[in-house]
Amino acid sequence: MDRAPKQWIALALASLWIHASCVVVHAQTGGLTAGFEAQLKELQRSLDEAELANATVRTTLNEVRDTFYDDNWLDDERAASVMSLVQDVLADSDHRVNLFGDGTMMGWSDGFHLSSADGQFQLKIGGLIQSQVIARWNGVDASGGSVNYDQWRYGAGMSRTELSFSGHAFGRGLKYHLELGWGRYDPYNITNQGFLMSPRLWDAWIAFKLNSEVEIKIGQFSLPFSKEGLIKSPYQLAVFPTLIEYFMGLQQSQGIEVDWETDNRRFAIALTNGSPALFQVLLWGNTDPTPPWTALGSDTLYSVTMRHEWKLLGDWEQFDQFTSPPGSERGVVIGLAGHRQNTESNTPIPVGGWPDGQLWGVNADIMMQFDGASLFGAVIYERLRDFSPILPRVNLLAFVAQASTYITNQTELFARWEGGGPDRELVGGDHLQILTLGFNHYIDGQDVKVTADLGFSFGEISAALSNPQAGWLTDSRRRNQMLLRTQLQLMF
C-alpha cells in the first residue's frame, strides 16, 4: 500500500478517536456544569437577601439622622455635656503631668495635697479664715436706771483663723488630722474672758482603721454628743452656733473613740477626760479652758459619751453640713446620744466634804435635706448633781429648731429658734428665747461664702448663757437685745 492511502487511513482513525473523546468529555462535564449553575443561583439569592437587608438598614439610619441630627442637634445641653467631658479629660491630663520623677503627686482637690505614687502616704493642707462685723443694740440696763451709753455698738473681728493637716501614712489604714490656729481663748465664756484671743488647738487625732466598718481614734476631738457640735464651724448656717450649743454642748476632749459605720447606721463611743463645758472651770479653778488640758487636771473619774445615728435616706457625707444645695440628694438621719461623767473623790475644795459630782445628759436630733431645703431639730436634757454644796442639783433643758431654703442656686435663706437653759436661779434660771434670721450667699460653695444674720432676744440671757464671741451679752430684761452679724469665709 502506497504512502498516501496509509496517511488517509491514519487521519480517519485519529478523527474518529478525537470525536469519541469529545463525546465522553461532554458527557462527563455536563453534570459539573449543572452543579455550578445551582451554586450560582444560590449565591445570587443570598446576594439579593443581603441587598434587601442593607436597604432596610439604610432607610432606618436615614430616619434617625433626619430625626435627631438636624441643624439644631447640638443644643446647649449637649454642648455643655461635651464641654464638661473635654474639661474632665484636660483636668485628668494636668493631674498626671504633676507626677514628678521622685514619685510625688501634688495638686489641688478640695485642698492642696501631696501624695506618694504608690498611695501609701498623703498630706492634705487646708486653711480657714472667718472675718466678722457685728453690731448690737442694747436697751436700758437691767436695773431700769438711766445710765447713759450708746445703744448701738459695732466692731470687726476674726473669730477663727486656722490651718489643717490631714491624710494617711503607711497605707490608708492609718489616718491623721490636725487643726490649729488662732481663736478665742475661752469660746464657751466659762471664765468671763471670752474676748481674749490666743493660740488654739481644735482637733489632733490619729485613727486606725480595723476593717471597712470599724475605726479607732485617739487624741483630741469633738465628743460625739450633739449634731450641732459635730458639724464643723465653716459648715454651719449662721455666723455662730447657738448659745445652747456653747453652754450645753460637750465640745472637745481627749481620749479614745471607737466608730462603727455601715450603710445605714453609725455608732460611736468615747472614753475621755470629760467635757470642759458647763461649770467645770468655775468649780474646780482650772484657769485654762482651752484644750488641750493636762491629763490629771480635769479631775474626772470617768467620762463616757455614746451616739447612735440611723440614716433613712441619702449618703453619710451630705450630713457633714447643714445646707442642702439644689441638685443634692434627699436625706434623713436621726441621732440619739448620751453622756455620763463623774468627778474624782479628791475634789479641789475638800472643806465640807463634797461628794462625787455627776453629770449626765441625753440628746435627740433629726436632720432632713430636701434638694434645696433643709430642716433640723434637737432637744438636749442634762443634769448636774453634787457639784457644789450650794448646787445639789441642776436640771437643764433646751431645744433648737432650724430651717433653710434656697431662693437661687447660690443664695439661701434660713431661720433658727433656740430656747431653754438651767432651772436654778443661782445659775441663771434662764428663759432664753432667741430668733435668728439670715442668709448665705455661696460664691464658690462653702469655700467662699458671705453670711449675714439678725438675731432677736425675746427672753432673758443670764451670765451663764451669755457669750461675747457669739455677740450676746448678759441681759435679764426681755426683748432688750438685737444682734446683726456678718461674716466672710475663705476656706481651702
Phi, psi and omega in degrees: 000132183285174189292321185297312179300321181299320180295319180295320179297316180296319180297321180293317179297320179296320180295317178298319181294319180295319180296316179297320179298318181296323179295317180296314180298318179298321180293322181287320184279347179298322179291321179296319180299320179296322178294317178299321180295321179295317179296322179296321178295319179296319178296320179296323179294320179295320178296323179295320179293319179296321179293323178294319178295319178298322179296322179294315179297319181296321179294318179297315179297322178296322179292318178298316179298317181292331184277315189254333188246057173273196183293342184252019184296328181269076180279184184297321182294315179293323178297320178295321179295316179297317180295321178297319178297318179297317180295321177297318179296318179293320179297319178295323178295316178296322180297321181286333179294334182285007177279107182278171181292337180274006176083020182255129176262140177213154180163206184229128173201094188053041182129157177288145182214151172232139179206152177281158183295329180276359177077009182283333183230141177210139177230122174251133182242126180227168179212159180213132174230125176236115182242130185238155165234123186236136175233137182228139175254127177246136174276203180293159183291168188297331182281350181080013181282191184244042179294132181271126174200162179291129179285328176258128175228144183212163179183167180250155180195170176228105185283335186206128172223118189217159169241144179231144179228128181209170179151206177221160182219144179056040182107165183284354180279352179238109182249159178215157180207139182215127175233122179213160181168221186230128181200194181294136177298319183226081184294342181268356180058040179283327185258007185060029176236039184291347181276343185285147177248151182198166171299144183227150169237112183273297181234144174201103184213161174237136183236135177249122181269113182282320175204195184291348184240334189246136180220141177246126183243132181231132179140218179247131185200168176286134180293138183283076183237280182269144179293323179297325178285336181276339177277125185295158184306315183290350183252013174282165175275309182277172180297319178229156174296176181287158172297331177298317180293319179299324186267316186256346172292146187276351174062221188247156177204178178244144178162215182230141181226137176250125180245134177232125185224131174240191182296326184229007178220147179217132183226140179222139174225131185233133172250114191222185175284354181100169183277141175273359185284184180061237191247019186299312183291317183296321185276329186255356174076014176290117188276356182233098179278358184275122178294154005274153176260166174289154186297329183250012186268348185263356174053044178253122178291312173201157179211125181232130178231133180226145176216137178233133180236141175243121179261117180269327179215156172091191178247153181300323185298328184289344180268012173277000177216157181280328185285157176229092185296154175301137182093353179277166183282148174289146182204151177218130176221138180243134182236144176222128186223157177216153181216142175213131174215145178238145176277164177284158182289332179272071182291158185299336181239090185286350182298130181088355177062062180303134173284175179292123178285146181230137174229126172219153183203159177228152181219137174229134181212162178216138175238134177228133180235135191231039176057062181114359177210159181209156175225144177214138176215145182210146175230131181233132173233132178224154181219130176251134178227134172059036174275344182199147177301330181270353179231072182294332181203134176225129175253138180231128179225130182209163179214157178222134174229135186214142179216152179211156175207146178270134175258340168223180180292345183237350185243132186231135173257146179215159176219144182217138177235133179225144180199162177117199181139193180286159182259001182256135181295331181294338178241027173120317184053048194291146165238057185292130175212109183231129174252129180236125176242140182192186178213157172237134172244113185269102179288316175218068183061215178285346183292320177226112181212156177244130180236139174218135177217155181234121183249142178237128177264116178258359181234217180245147177239109182278173178296332180290323184262346180296153182208109181297327180298317179283348177101353183264125179256170179299133183204110182265005179250135183291150177051045186242010184208140177222143190225129175244123182231137174230151183211138171249125183243132173235125181224138177215000000 
